[in-house]
Amino acid sequence: MFQPNNQISFQTRALSVKDSSALTQVDQNETSIVVRDEMQNGGFAHAETIIYYSKKLQDDLHMLGMKIKEHEENLKFLKTQKSKLDDSILDLQVKSHSSSIPKTENENNSQPQPEEQTTEQILRHEKSAAGILCQLKTRHGTQASHLPLTKDVLGVVATLGRLDDDNLSRLFAEYLGVETMLAIVCKTYEGVKALETYDKEGCINTSSGLHGLGASIGRTLDGRFLVICLDNLIPYAGEFVADDPQRRLDLIKPRLPNGECPPGFLGFAVNMINVDSTNLFCLTASGYGLRETLFYNLFSRLQVYKTRAEMVLALPCISDGALSLDGGMIRSTGVFSLGNREDVGVKFPKPLVTSTVPENYNEADRLVKEMKWKKDKMLEDMKREQAILDLEKSNFEKKKQEFLKFLAESSSYATQHQSQAAPERFTPR
């Protein structure tokens, strides 16, 4: 009779315990859901803050980057304009020879050196080919150029170029040497062959050509002599200086590693030579003149500086030799000519007329001063742009560090949040 009652009592107790356990489990689940929801909602809010602030920092960096690019482009433009101004100033100084090349104290600028003086210097070399040709010209005048022997001869190197400055003329002559200064220039190879003939054994025929001419006037040709054939020279292939009657070559000015033109640079020797108008065009079958053929091959890109010290400082920019007005000489890269200056006894004559570009030296000086004033203003603009650029770069670097610090802190928060959320995922349900 008591057994059922006992069973009922036991079942009730068991049910009571079971229900209590179930209630406890439900309470725990509800609490877990509430906590998880609160953490999730807080995480979303913080994530939104992170995204917003991250985007703001990125936008700030982008804006600063655009400002840096703008000022870099401004600076690049100003540097390009300054380089063009430097080139224009140098070109004008080379053309005028007034503000770039100092004159010697005893030089009389009002009396140009006559071509006859150069001819006399050549005639002193009695047994040279140039001396014989000059003797022929002196005796027969213009008729000499119509002889079969000389009709293709343009002249002697020393007579084909002119220089305003006596000191520069001596320097160029010393650089070229007396043999080159006395070289005969022919237009074609046919003219070269006419100057010297050979017999069947290959020996020189002394009764023809220059040898025969020398013997006929009592001047026996002695030793070797140079003959330059314009048609066989490789001409300058670049552009010419715009609006320049002298057709100077538009050579790229030397630049130091910082982009500046070397101090004391006056120009290229090939552009300082004045060429007679009749020899500027169409001397060769291809239409080339003397500057881009003869003088370009003689001087190439030989640079001229005011002083030896300035020339030495510009060594990284010198590829084809250099001269300085005080006697410095670099033959080629790594080849220096030292010792006392040598007077070769033959030099280029002065121009017959004053250079016409510019016609007025005062006007040239005014233009140079105006260009230098513009250059000074441009330098001020460059300094200002550089200062702004440096400031923007500094701001960019600060903002970048701020962004990196923010990313590091955000990453740390995300790691902590994940570690707190991980136990909730594995809570038994």
C-alpha positions in Angstrom: 0.0 0.0 0.0 2.9 2.4 0.7 4.9 1.5 -2.3 2.8 3.6 -4.8 2.9 6.5 -2.4 6.6 6.2 -2.2 6.9 6.0 -5.9 4.7 9.2 -6.3 6.7 11.0 -3.8 9.9 10.0 -5.5 8.7 11.0 -8.9 7.4 14.3 -7.6 10.8 15.0 -6.1 12.6 14.0 -9.3 10.3 16.2 -11.3 10.8 19.0 -9.0 14.6 18.7 -9.3 14.4 18.3 -13.1 12.2 21.4 -13.4 14.5 23.3 -11.2 17.5 22.3 -13.4 15.5 23.2 -16.6 14.7 26.6 -15.1 18.3 27.2 -14.2 19.4 26.2 -17.7 16.8 28.6 -19.3 18.0 31.5 -17.0 21.6 30.9 -18.0 20.7 30.9 -21.7 18.7 34.1 -21.4 21.5 35.8 -19.5 24.1 34.6 -22.1 21.9 36.0 -25.0 21.5 39.3 -23.2 25.3 39.6 -22.5 26.2 38.5 -26.0 23.7 41.0 -27.5 25.1 43.8 -25.4 28.6 43.0 -26.4 27.6 42.6 -30.0 25.8 46.0 -30.1 28.8 47.7 -28.4 31.2 46.1 -30.8 29.2 47.3 -33.8 29.2 50.8 -32.4 32.9 50.7 -31.8 33.5 49.2 -35.3 31.6 52.0 -36.9 33.7 54.5 -35.0 36.9 52.8 -36.2 35.7 52.8 -39.8 34.7 56.4 -39.7 37.9 57.6 -38.1 40.0 55.4 -40.5 38.3 56.9 -43.5 38.8 60.4 -42.2 42.5 59.7 -41.7 42.8 58.2 -45.2 41.0 61.3 -46.7 43.4 63.6 -44.8 46.4 61.6 -46.1 45.0 61.7 -49.7 44.4 65.5 -49.5 48.0 66.1 -48.2 49.3 63.8 -50.9 47.5 65.8 -53.6 49.0 69.1 -52.1 52.5 67.6 -52.2 52.0 66.5 -55.8 50.8 70.0 -56.7 53.8 71.8 -55.1 56.2 69.3 -56.6 54.8 70.0 -60.1 55.0 73.7 -59.4 58.6 73.4 -58.4 59.4 71.2 -61.4 57.8 73.8 -63.7 59.8 76.7 -62.1 63.0 74.7 -62.5 62.3 74.1 -66.2 61.6 77.8 -66.7 64.8 78.8 -64.8 66.8 76.4 -67.0 65.4 78.1 -70.1 66.2 81.5 -68.8 69.8 80.3 -68.1 70.1 79.0 -71.6 68.7 82.3 -73.1 71.2 84.4 -71.0 74.1 82.2 -72.1 73.1 82.3 -75.8 72.8 86.1 -75.7 76.1 86.5 -74.0 77.8 84.3 -76.5 76.3 86.2 -79.4 77.2 89.7 -78.0 80.6 88.8 -76.4 80.2 91.9 -74.3 79.2 90.7 -70.9 80.8 87.3 -71.0 84.4 87.7 -72.2 86.6 90.3 -70.5 88.9 92.3 -72.8 92.6 92.6 -72.3 93.9 95.9 -71.2 96.0 96.6 -74.3 93.3 95.5 -76.7 92.0 98.2 -79.1 88.4 97.2 -79.7 87.8 99.9 -82.3 90.3 98.5 -84.7 89.4 94.9 -85.9 92.3 92.7 -86.8 92.6 92.6 -90.6 92.7 89.3 -92.4 96.0 90.3 -93.9 97.7 89.9 -90.5 96.6 86.2 -90.4 97.8 85.8 -93.9 101.2 87.2 -92.9 101.3 84.7 -90.0 100.7 81.9 -92.4 103.3 83.1 -94.9 105.9 82.8 -92.2 105.6 79.1 -92.6 107.3 79.2 -96.0 107.5 75.5 -96.6 104.0 74.6 -95.5 101.1 73.8 -97.9 99.1 76.7 -96.3 102.0 79.1 -96.9 102.2 78.1 -100.6 98.4 78.6 -101.1 98.5 82.0 -99.4 101.5 83.0 -101.6 99.5 81.9 -104.7 96.5 84.0 -103.5 98.7 87.0 -102.8 100.3 86.9 -106.3 97.2 86.1 -108.3 94.3 87.3 -106.2 90.9 85.9 -107.1 92.2 84.2 -110.2 93.9 81.7 -108.0 90.6 80.2 -107.0 89.8 79.3 -110.6 92.9 77.1 -111.1 92.2 73.4 -111.5 94.4 72.8 -108.5 92.6 75.2 -106.1 89.1 75.5 -107.4 87.8 73.1 -104.8 89.9 74.6 -102.0 87.8 76.6 -99.5 90.8 78.0 -97.6 93.0 77.5 -94.6 91.4 76.7 -91.2 92.9 79.9 -89.7 91.2 82.1 -92.3 87.8 80.5 -92.2 86.8 81.5 -88.7 86.8 84.9 -86.8 86.8 85.8 -83.2 86.1 89.1 -81.4 88.4 88.4 -78.5 92.2 88.2 -79.0 92.8 86.1 -75.9 90.1 83.6 -77.0 91.6 83.5 -80.5 95.0 82.6 -79.0 93.5 79.9 -76.8 91.6 78.3 -79.6 94.7 78.3 -81.8 96.8 76.7 -79.0 94.1 74.1 -78.5 93.9 73.2 -82.2 97.7 73.4 -82.7 99.6 74.9 -85.6 99.2 71.9 -87.8 95.4 72.1 -87.6 95.4 75.9 -87.9 97.4 75.5 -91.2 95.2 72.7 -92.5 93.7 73.1 -96.0 90.0 72.7 -96.3 88.4 71.2 -99.5 84.8 70.8 -100.3 85.1 67.3 -101.9 87.5 64.4 -102.1 88.2 65.4 -105.7 89.8 68.5 -104.4 91.9 66.5 -102.0 93.2 64.2 -104.8 94.2 67.3 -106.9 96.5 68.5 -104.2 98.8 65.5 -104.4 99.3 62.9 -107.1 101.3 59.7 -107.2 103.2 57.6 -109.8 102.7 53.9 -110.5 104.9 52.9 -107.6 102.9 55.1 -105.1 105.5 57.7 -104.7 104.6 61.4 -104.6 104.7 63.2 -108.0 106.7 66.3 -107.1 106.0 68.0 -110.4 102.2 68.2 -109.9 99.8 69.3 -107.2 100.9 71.5 -104.4 104.4 70.0 -104.7 104.8 71.3 -108.3 103.2 74.6 -107.4 105.7 75.1 -104.5 108.6 74.3 -106.7 107.4 76.8 -109.3 107.5 79.7 -106.8 110.6 78.6 -105.1 109.0 77.1 -102.0 109.6 73.4 -101.7 106.9 71.7 -99.7 108.5 70.0 -96.7 106.9 67.3 -94.6 103.3 66.2 -94.2 100.3 68.6 -94.2 96.7 68.2 -93.2 93.8 68.4 -95.6 90.2 68.3 -94.4 87.4 67.2 -96.7 84.0 68.6 -95.8 82.0 66.0 -97.6 83.6 63.2 -95.6 83.0 64.8 -92.2 80.1 63.6 -90.0 78.1 66.8 -89.5 76.2 68.0 -86.5 72.8 66.5 -86.6 70.9 68.6 -84.1 68.9 71.8 -84.2 70.2 75.4 -84.5 69.6 78.4 -82.2 66.3 80.0 -83.4 66.5 83.3 -85.2 70.3 83.4 -85.2 71.9 84.7 -88.4 75.2 82.9 -87.4 73.3 79.5 -87.3 74.8 78.6 -83.9 74.3 75.0 -82.8 71.6 74.5 -80.2 73.7 72.3 -77.9 72.5 71.2 -74.5 74.1 73.3 -71.8 76.1 71.4 -69.1 74.3 70.8 -65.8 75.7 69.9 -62.4 74.0 67.1 -60.4 71.8 69.7 -58.7 70.5 70.8 -62.1 72.3 74.2 -62.1 74.5 75.4 -64.9 78.2 75.4 -63.8 79.4 78.8 -62.5 81.7 80.6 -65.0 80.4 78.7 -68.1 80.5 81.0 -71.1 79.5 78.7 -73.9 80.7 76.3 -76.5 83.8 77.0 -78.6 82.0 76.0 -81.8 79.4 78.7 -81.2 82.0 81.4 -80.4 83.5 81.3 -83.8 82.1 83.8 -86.3 81.6 82.4 -89.8 81.4 84.5 -92.9 77.8 84.5 -94.3 79.0 82.9 -97.6 80.2 79.9 -95.6 77.1 79.4 -93.4 75.0 77.5 -96.0 75.2 74.9 -98.7 79.0 74.3 -98.9 78.6 70.6 -99.2 76.4 68.5 -101.5 74.1 67.9 -98.5 73.7 71.6 -97.9 75.8 71.9 -94.7 77.8 75.0 -93.7 81.1 75.4 -92.0 79.9 75.5 -88.4 78.2 72.1 -88.4 80.9 70.4 -90.4 84.4 71.9 -90.0 84.2 73.6 -86.7 82.0 71.0 -85.1 84.5 68.4 -85.9 87.4 70.5 -84.7 85.8 71.6 -81.4 82.9 69.3 -80.9 81.4 70.3 -77.5 84.5 72.0 -76.1 83.3 74.2 -73.3 84.7 77.6 -72.3 84.9 78.9 -68.7 86.0 82.2 -67.1 88.6 80.7 -64.8 90.6 77.5 -64.3 89.0 77.0 -60.9 85.5 77.2 -62.2 86.5 74.8 -65.0 87.8 72.3 -62.5 84.6 72.5 -60.4 82.6 71.7 -63.6 84.6 68.5 -64.3 81.5 66.2 -63.9 79.9 68.1 -66.7 82.8 68.1 -69.2 82.8 65.4 -71.8 84.6 66.9 -74.8 87.2 69.1 -73.2 87.2 72.6 -71.9 89.2 75.9 -71.9 89.4 78.8 -69.4 90.2 82.4 -70.2 93.2 82.3 -67.8 94.8 79.4 -69.8 93.3 76.2 -68.4 93.0 73.4 -70.8 91.3 70.0 -70.7 91.9 68.0 -73.9 89.3 65.3 -73.2 87.9 63.4 -70.3 90.8 62.7 -68.0 93.4 64.4 -70.3 94.8 67.7 -68.9 97.2 70.0 -70.7 99.5 71.6 -68.0 102.5 74.0 -68.2 102.9 77.4 -69.7 100.8 78.7 -72.5 102.2 78.4 -76.0 101.8 81.0 -78.8 101.5 79.0 -82.0 102.0 82.1 -84.1 98.8 81.8 -86.1 95.4 82.9 -84.8 91.9 83.6 -86.1 91.3 87.2 -87.4 88.6 89.4 -85.9 85.3 89.8 -87.7 85.1 92.3 -90.5 81.9 93.7 -89.0 80.5 93.8 -85.5 78.1 90.9 -84.7 74.6 91.9 -85.6 73.0 89.8 -82.8 72.3 91.9 -80.9 73.1 95.0 -82.9 73.4 97.2 -79.9 75.6 96.0 -77.0 73.6 98.3 -74.6 70.4 96.6 -75.7 72.1 93.2 -75.1 73.1 94.3 -71.6 69.5 95.4 -70.9 68.1 92.1 -72.1 70.6 90.2 -70.0 69.7 92.3 -66.9 66.0 91.8 -67.5 66.5 88.0 -67.8 68.6 87.9 -64.6 65.9 89.9 -62.8 63.3 87.4 -63.9 65.6 84.6 -62.8 65.9 86.2 -59.3 62.2 86.4 -59.0 61.9 82.8 -60.1 64.4 81.7 -57.5 62.3 83.5 -54.8 59.2 81.6 -56.1 61.2 78.3 -56.0 62.2 79.0 -52.4 58.7 79.7 -51.4 57.4 76.6 -53.1 60.1 74.5 -51.5 59.2 75.8 -48.1 55.5 74.9 -48.6 56.4 71.5 -50.0 58.6 70.8 -47.0 55.8 71.8 -44.6 53.2 69.6 -46.4 55.6 66.7 -46.4 56.0 67.1 -42.6 52.3 67.3 -42.1 51.9 64.2 -44.3 54.4 62.3 -42.2 52.7 63.3 -38.9 49.3 62.2 -40.3 50.8 59.0 -41.5 52.2 58.2 -38.1 48.8 59.0 -36.5 47.1 56.6 -39.0 49.6 53.8 -38.3 49.1 54.3 -34.5 45.3 54.2 -35.0 45.6 51.0 -37.0 47.7 49.4 -34.3 45.2 50.3 -31.6 42.3 49.2 -33.6 44.0 45.8 -34.3 44.6 45.5 -30.5 41.0 46.2 -29.7 39.8 43.7 -32.3 42.1 41.0 -30.9 40.7 41.6 -27.3 37.1 41.5 -28.6 37.6 38.2 -30.4 39.2 36.7 -27.3 36.2 37.8 -25.1 33.7 36.5 -27.7 35.4 33.2 -28.2 34.2 31.5 -24.9 30.6 32.4 -25.7 30.8 30.4 -28.9 31.7 27.3 -27.1 29.2 27.6 -24.2 27.1 24.3 -24.1 23.4 24.8 -24.7 
